[in-house]
Amino acid sequence: MKNSKFVLDKITKLLEQSLISSRDLTNELITILKSKRDEIVLKMKLTSKDEFEVLSHRVENLEKKFEKLNIQKKKKTKRVKKS
């Protein structure tokens, strides 16, 4: 009985340690992959979602201004031709 208890204790300790080490290994791998992802994003000079939204809004505003200027220019050129 004592021998079987001893063996079971050893097996449970081994399993417990392996679970803990596998969790640590998993966490370490995830950390490494995240750092690599961040490194790639930095090299590619990608923007965050917030920055993208701000930039797209600015581009839309500039396009509207450009269209207004084109319309004004067309009106001026028509007036010049008439007179």
Rosetta blueprint (number, residue, H / E / L):
1 M L
2 K H
3 N H
4 S H
5 K H
6 F H
7 V H
8 L H
9 D H
10 K H
11 I H
12 T H
13 K H
14 L H
15 L H
16 E H
17 Q H
18 S H
19 L H
20 I H
21 S H
22 S H
23 R H
24 D H
25 L H
26 T H
27 N H
28 E H
29 L H
30 I H
31 T H
32 I H
33 L H
34 K H
35 S H
36 K H
37 R H
38 D H
39 E H
40 I H
41 V H
42 L H
43 K H
44 M H
45 K L
46 L L
47 T L
48 S L
49 K H
50 D H
51 E H
52 F H
53 E H
54 V H
55 L H
56 S H
57 H H
58 R H
59 V H
60 E H
61 N H
62 L H
63 E H
64 K H
65 K H
66 F H
67 E H
68 K H
69 L H
70 N H
71 I H
72 Q H
73 K H
74 K H
75 K H
76 K H
77 T H
78 K H
79 R H
80 V H
81 K H
82 K H
83 S L
